[in-house]
Amino acid sequence: MTEPTEAVLKACPGCKHGVDRRTFLSVAATAAVLAALDACSGLTSPGGSFNGSYGGPLTVTLANFSTLATVGGVARVDGGSGAPTALYRSSATSFVALAMVCPHAGFAPVEITSSGFFCPAHGSSFSKSGARQSGPSPTGLLAFAATYNSTTGMVAISRPA
């Protein structure tokens, strides 16, 4: 191993002995592995961030989602197309459609819980109707217009393209 130059010692007083090749490669490999794990974890950008298309209009057949048969039920209804979208049955004839994307940092999808929604990235929680309850999110979840047709048992959700 070579001794560090005067310039290195001046810039880094703690580097009396320099960094050998093995140490450098070991630290660099560890940093690369941690960066890859972070990217795959879905907890930070870009893995957990939503920045795509909302997917346009969506029609939901209620019979396909047993949790929506009763008032208070919530289900994810997007089928993997566009923005993760949840539907909440607020009354016998009313529904609330929500983007399951946290307004704080764009994490998607937020989780459905017994009391509403929870963002595991930073801890924001939302009611079933999408209102912000706690955490760093500045607002509630984005709502889409939802129109219920009792004859067909379908809900039309007006998501932007």
FIFI-567285 format. One line per 2 residues: number of its first residue (from 1); their letters; for each residue y, x, z of N, C-alpha, C. Coordinates in pm, whole numbers. Example, Ala and Ser with C-alpha at 12.3 -4.5 7.8 and 13.67 -1.06 7.14 Angstrom:
<torpas>
1> AS> -569 1319 780 -450 1230 780 -330 1320 780  -225 1285 708 -106 1367 714 3 1290 787
</torpas>
This chain:
<torpas>
1> MT> -116 85 0 0 0 0 123 90 0  224 51 -78 347 129 -84 447 78 17
3> EP> 532 166 61 637 129 155 749 57 79  813 -43 143 922 -114 75 1043 -23 54
5> TE> 1117 -53 -49 1238 24 -79 1347 -9 21  1452 72 21 1567 50 109 1629 -87 84
7> AV> 1634 -130 -42 1693 -261 -76 1611 -375 -15  1479 -362 -18 1392 -466 40 1412 -472 190
9> LK> 1416 -359 256 1436 -357 401 1572 -415 440  1673 -390 358 1806 -443 386 1807 -597 372
11> AC> 1740 -647 267 1735 -792 242 1641 -864 338  1539 -795 384 1438 -857 471 1403 -761 583
13> PG> 1482 -764 692 1458 -669 801 1319 -680 862  1253 -796 851 1121 -814 909 1010 -761 821
15> CK> 1045 -713 704 944 -667 608 925 -517 613  905 -460 728 891 -314 743 778 -259 658
17> HG> 672 -333 651 554 -282 581 535 -343 443  627 -430 402 614 -493 271 501 -595 270
19> VD> 475 -650 154 369 -748 137 272 -693 35  146 -680 74 50 -628 -22 5 -739 -118
21> RR> -61 -697 -222 -103 -790 -327 -194 -900 -273  -288 -864 -190 -382 -961 -134 -310 -1069 -54
23> TF> -216 -1030 31 -140 -1127 111 -58 -1217 21  9 -1156 -77 90 -1236 -170 5 -1339 -242
25> LS> -108 -1297 -299 -193 -1390 -373 -252 -1498 -282  -286 -1462 -160 -340 -1559 -65 -237 -1667 -32
27> VA> -114 -1624 -5 -8 -1720 28 27 -1805 -95  33 -1744 -212 64 -1818 -334 -44 -1922 -365
29> AT> -170 -1885 -348 -280 -1979 -373 -276 -2095 -273  -247 -2066 -147 -235 -2172 -46 -123 -2267 -82
31> AA> -10 -2214 -123 104 -2298 -162 67 -2387 -281  -6 -2332 -378 -45 -2410 -495 -141 -2523 -457
33> VL> -236 -2494 -369 -330 -2596 -323 -256 -2707 -247  -165 -2669 -160 -88 -2770 -86 -2 -2855 -179
35> AA> 56 -2795 -280 136 -2872 -378 47 -2970 -453  -74 -2927 -491 -166 -3016 -562 -211 -3131 -473
37> LD> -242 -3103 -347 -281 -3209 -254 -168 -3308 -231  -46 -3259 -219 69 -3346 -202 86 -3438 -322
39> AC> 69 -3383 -442 85 -3463 -563 -22 -3570 -574  -142 -3541 -526 -253 -3637 -536 -257 -3737 -421
41> SG> -183 -3712 -315 -195 -3797 -197 -133 -3934 -215  -39 -3950 -308 27 -4078 -325 133 -4105 -220
43> LT> 167 -4007 -138 265 -4030 -34 404 -3980 -71  414 -3896 -172 544 -3847 -213 553 -3851 -365
45> SP> 669 -3833 -415 693 -3835 -559 616 -3723 -626  563 -3739 -746 562 -3861 -821 442 -3949 -795
47> GG> 341 -3902 -722 218 -3977 -702 235 -4116 -647  322 -4137 -550 338 -4267 -489 463 -4341 -531
49> SF> 537 -4283 -625 661 -4348 -666 640 -4436 -786  709 -4550 -786 705 -4639 -902 831 -4615 -982
51> NG> 815 -4581 -1108 930 -4564 -1195 900 -4613 -1335  808 -4708 -1343 767 -4759 -1473 825 -4895 -1503
53> SY> 767 -4961 -1599 809 -5093 -1641 758 -5197 -1542  836 -5303 -1522 790 -5411 -1434 680 -5492 -1500
55> GG> 668 -5485 -1629 555 -5546 -1697 580 -5680 -1764  697 -5738 -1747 727 -5865 -1810 664 -5982 -1737
57> PL> 679 -6102 -1796 628 -6225 -1731 478 -6218 -1702  440 -6288 -1596 302 -6287 -1550 264 -6429 -1510
59> TV> 148 -6477 -1553 99 -6609 -1514 -24 -6590 -1426  -20 -6656 -1309 -127 -6641 -1210 -203 -6773 -1196
61> TL> -334 -6769 -1208 -418 -6885 -1184 -458 -6881 -1038  -412 -6978 -960 -434 -6978 -815 -582 -6978 -777
63> AN> -664 -7042 -857 -808 -7050 -828 -873 -6912 -822  -809 -6812 -882 -863 -6676 -883 -832 -6597 -755
65> FS> -750 -6656 -665 -708 -6587 -544 -726 -6680 -424  -836 -6665 -353 -869 -6756 -243 -763 -6755 -132
67> TL> -698 -6642 -109 -596 -6636 -3 -474 -6722 -34  -455 -6757 -160 -340 -6840 -199 -370 -6989 -191
69> AT> -490 -7026 -147 -527 -7168 -135 -457 -7234 -17  -415 -7153 80 -350 -7209 199 -209 -7153 215
71> VG> -124 -7233 279 13 -7191 307 7 -7067 397  87 -6966 364 89 -6840 439 6 -6731 375
73> GV> -72 -6766 273 -156 -6666 207 -76 -6573 117  -123 -6449 107 -60 -6347 23 -170 -6276 -56
75> AR> -141 -6244 -183 -236 -6169 -264 -162 -6083 -364  -223 -5971 -397 -171 -5889 -507 -225 -5950 -635
77> VD> -134 -5980 -729 -174 -6060 -845 -148 -5995 -980  -102 -5871 -984 -64 -5808 -1110 -181 -5761 -1194
79> GG> -298 -5746 -1136 -414 -5701 -1211 -400 -5561 -1267  -311 -5480 -1209 -291 -5343 -1255 -196 -5330 -1371
81> SG> -129 -5438 -1409 -37 -5436 -1521 108 -5439 -1471  185 -5338 -1506 325 -5333 -1465 340 -5302 -1317
83> AP> 449 -5349 -1261 477 -5323 -1119 374 -5393 -1032  330 -5328 -924 242 -5398 -829 318 -5523 -781
85> TA> 255 -5638 -793 322 -5766 -764 238 -5849 -669  305 -5903 -566 237 -5990 -469 292 -6132 -483
87> LY> 208 -6228 -448 248 -6369 -446 219 -6422 -306  320 -6487 -249 311 -6544 -114 329 -6695 -125
89> RS> 236 -6772 -66 247 -6918 -67 326 -6960 56  453 -6996 35 543 -7028 146 535 -7175 188
91> SA> 486 -7262 101 464 -7403 135 359 -7456 37  327 -7584 48 225 -7641 -40 263 -7630 -187
93> TS> 394 -7631 -216 439 -7629 -355 534 -7514 -388  552 -7420 -297 645 -7310 -320 578 -7174 -305
95> FV> 619 -7081 -390 565 -6946 -390 678 -6844 -401  657 -6727 -344 752 -6617 -353 678 -6500 -419
97> AL> 734 -6450 -529 676 -6335 -598 759 -6211 -564  690 -6102 -530 758 -5981 -484 701 -5856 -551
99> AM> 791 -5761 -580 747 -5629 -625 699 -5554 -502  581 -5499 -508 525 -5425 -396 571 -5278 -403
101> VC> 703 -5261 -420 765 -5130 -433 870 -5118 -323  857 -5018 -237 951 -5001 -127 1089 -4961 -181
103> PH> 1194 -5036 -143 1329 -5003 -189 1382 -4870 -135  1323 -4819 -29 1372 -4695 33 1355 -4574 -59
105> AG> 1233 -4551 -104 1207 -4432 -186 1117 -4462 -305  1093 -4589 -333 1013 -4627 -450 864 -4615 -434
107> FA> 813 -4601 -310 668 -4590 -290 601 -4719 -335  490 -4706 -407 415 -4822 -451 266 -4790 -455
109> PV> 180 -4886 -422 217 -5017 -370 229 -5015 -217  320 -5096 -166 324 -5116 -22 199 -5196 15
111> EI> 158 -5188 141 35 -5254 184 62 -5397 229  -33 -5485 202 -28 -5622 254 -88 -5619 394
113> TS> -16 -5677 491 -65 -5685 629 -69 -5832 671  -117 -5858 790 -124 -5996 839 14 -6058 858
115> SG> 116 -5974 879 251 -6027 901 343 -6009 782  295 -5945 675 379 -5924 557 338 -5800 481
117> FF> 430 -5701 478 408 -5580 400 451 -5458 480  385 -5344 453 416 -5220 524 414 -5105 425
119> CP> 516 -5018 431 521 -4898 347 468 -4780 428  352 -4725 391 295 -4615 466 369 -4483 448
121> AH> 456 -4473 349 526 -4346 325 627 -4315 434  707 -4415 474 812 -4389 572 822 -4496 681
123> GS> 732 -4594 681 724 -4689 791 807 -4816 782  863 -4848 667 937 -4974 656 840 -5091 658
125> SF> 883 -5201 722 800 -5322 720 885 -5439 671  815 -5535 609 880 -5648 546 802 -5775 581
127> SK> 872 -5888 589 807 -6016 615 729 -6058 490  653 -6166 502 577 -6216 387 670 -6261 275
129> SG> 792 -6301 309 888 -6342 206 965 -6223 150  935 -6101 199 996 -5980 147 1117 -5929 222
131> AR> 1162 -6001 327 1280 -5958 402 1249 -5831 482  1345 -5739 487 1329 -5616 563 1322 -5650 712
133> QS> 1222 -5593 781 1208 -5614 925 1241 -5488 1004  1198 -5371 954 1226 -5246 1024 1204 -5129 930
135> GP> 1246 -5012 976 1226 -4890 898 1348 -4851 817  1336 -4743 741 1451 -4688 669 1491 -4763 543
137> SP> 1411 -4858 496 1447 -4929 374 1581 -5000 393  1673 -4986 297 1805 -5049 310 1803 -5199 283
139> TG> 1701 -5247 212 1694 -5388 173 1550 -5438 180  1534 -5565 149 1401 -5622 139 1338 -5591 5
141> LL> 1216 -5640 -15 1145 -5620 -141 1211 -5702 -252  1204 -5651 -374 1261 -5720 -489 1180 -5847 -517
143> AF> 1249 -5961 -527 1183 -6089 -554 1199 -6127 -701  1096 -6190 -754 1098 -6242 -890 1093 -6394 -882
145> AA> 1151 -6461 -979 1143 -6607 -985 997 -6647 -1004  954 -6750 -930 816 -6799 -940 820 -6950 -956
147> TY> 754 -7001 -1059 752 -7144 -1088 608 -7195 -1081  587 -7294 -993 453 -7349 -971 432 -7474 -1055
149> NS> 318 -7480 -1124 278 -7598 -1199 155 -7655 -1129  175 -7765 -1054 65 -7822 -975 -44 -7883 -1064
151> TT> -9 -7923 -1183 -107 -7982 -1275 -209 -7878 -1321  -160 -7759 -1355 -249 -7654 -1405 -298 -7561 -1294
153> GM> -232 -7565 -1178 -267 -7474 -1069 -229 -7330 -1100  -117 -7316 -1173 -73 -7182 -1212 70 -7157 -1164
155> VA> 101 -7030 -1143 236 -6988 -1108 283 -6890 -1213  399 -6918 -1271 461 -6829 -1369 559 -6740 -1295
157> IS> 543 -6609 -1307 630 -6512 -1242 717 -6446 -1349  847 -6450 -1327 943 -6392 -1423 979 -6249 -1383
159> RP> 892 -6155 -1422 922 -6014 -1398 998 -5961 -1519  1093 -5868 -1498 1157 -5806 -1613 1058 -5719 -1690
161> A> 1093 -5687 -1813 1006 -5603 -1897 993 -5464 -1842
</torpas>
